[in-house]
Every structure is written in C-alpha cells, then in structure tokens.
Amino acid sequence: MMRFLTKGAHAIKFGFAFEYMQYNVLEQLSPNGRMNGYSLSDFLNNVPHQLNALAPGGSHEVGLREKLFAGYIQDDWRVRPNFYSEYGPAL
C-alpha cells in the first residue's frame, strides 16, 4: 500500500507492506532411514559414511511460517524549480 501527500514544496510518499509466507515440505526419507555414499565393500565391512533418518516419533511433514512487515516515509522537497532534495527512512 502506497500513499502520496503533496503540500506546498513537499511531496510526501509513505507506504506499508505485509507478506505472510507458508512453506510445507513432506519429508521423503524412509521410516527406517537411508544410508548414502559408500561402496559395497564399505557396506560389507559396516563402515557407513552417511545416514539420513528421522528422529523416533518424528513428523514427516515440516512447515515454515514467516511474516514480513515493511514501511517507509519519503519526502521530495522542491527547494527551487531546478533543485530538489529527496530523503526518508525505510524500515
């Protein structure tokens, strides 16, 4: 949302934004885990390099929720017909 206000030599702009983000992931690991990155001889000698597994009783779905707020105020000040200044904070 953006708004303008003009008063004399000043043109003030202000705005606000809000965004809600939701990211859901269904974990694709097998319930007993998955071992990766080793050869047949490593498997036979019981020397695993990597194990991917869920924690006992862990959920297979992971969800991320996030809210983003932003706002700003800006003033365009026309000091003279051929010179103006622009300033303002953004959050």
C-alpha positions as semicolon CSV with decimal commas, in nm:
position;residue;x (nm);y (nm);z (nm)
1;M;0,000;0,000;0,000
2;M;0,147;0,337;-0,101
3;R;0,004;0,687;-0,047
4;F;0,102;1,039;-0,158
5;L;0,052;1,372;0,012
6;T;0,153;1,700;-0,155
7;K;0,172;2,020;0,047
8;G;0,347;2,325;-0,098
9;A;0,704;2,237;-0,199
10;H;0,688;1,895;-0,028
11;A;0,564;1,571;-0,182
12;I;0,546;1,306;0,090
13;K;0,519;0,938;0,000
14;F;0,453;0,671;0,258
15;G;0,370;0,306;0,241
16;F;0,344;-0,023;0,422
17;A;0,373;-0,386;0,313
18;F;0,285;-0,713;0,481
19;E;0,356;-1,061;0,350
20;Y;0,268;-1,398;0,502
21;M;0,477;-1,689;0,375
22;Q;0,398;-2,055;0,427
23;Y;0,626;-2,337;0,311
24;N;0,529;-2,701;0,367
25;V;0,761;-2,993;0,289
26;L;0,676;-3,360;0,302
27;E;0,992;-3,542;0,413
28;Q;1,081;-3,816;0,166
29;L;1,302;-4,026;0,397
30;S;1,207;-4,387;0,451
31;P;1,083;-4,465;0,805
32;N;1,393;-4,677;0,878
33;G;1,643;-4,427;0,738
34;R;1,865;-4,426;0,431
35;M;2,242;-4,480;0,408
36;N;2,428;-4,297;0,130
37;G;2,773;-4,255;-0,017
38;Y;2,951;-4,583;0,032
39;S;3,060;-4,882;-0,175
40;L;2,967;-5,247;-0,144
41;S;3,290;-5,322;0,047
42;D;3,210;-5,042;0,297
43;F;2,864;-5,190;0,342
44;L;3,001;-5,540;0,400
45;N;3,261;-5,406;0,648
46;N;2,996;-5,197;0,830
47;V;3,165;-4,862;0,752
48;P;2,884;-4,619;0,664
49;H;2,963;-4,265;0,551
50;Q;2,623;-4,102;0,586
51;L;2,287;-4,191;0,741
52;N;1,969;-3,990;0,684
53;A;1,693;-4,075;0,930
54;L;1,403;-3,915;1,113
55;A;1,408;-3,887;1,490
56;P;1,195;-4,151;1,662
57;G;0,835;-4,034;1,656
58;G;0,938;-3,750;1,422
59;S;0,697;-3,592;1,184
60;H;0,722;-3,650;0,812
61;E;0,593;-3,301;0,738
62;V;0,793;-2,985;0,802
63;G;0,628;-2,642;0,792
64;L;0,779;-2,294;0,792
65;R;0,565;-1,987;0,867
66;E;0,702;-1,637;0,832
67;K;0,559;-1,283;0,842
68;L;0,730;-0,987;0,678
69;F;0,650;-0,625;0,765
70;A;0,796;-0,322;0,586
71;G;0,727;0,051;0,589
72;Y;0,874;0,375;0,462
73;I;0,830;0,752;0,454
74;Q;0,990;0,969;0,186
75;D;0,984;1,345;0,137
76;D;1,060;1,505;-0,201
77;W;1,129;1,870;-0,123
78;R;1,150;2,109;-0,420
79;V;1,379;2,382;-0,287
80;R;1,387;2,568;-0,620
81;P;1,232;2,492;-0,959
82;N;1,560;2,330;-1,076
83;F;1,674;2,176;-0,742
84;Y;1,507;1,929;-0,509
85;S;1,601;1,706;-0,220
86;E;1,476;1,354;-0,154
87;Y;1,511;1,187;0,188
88;G;1,338;0,946;0,422
89;P;1,382;0,630;0,632
90;A;1,283;0,281;0,520
91;L;1,220;0,003;0,770
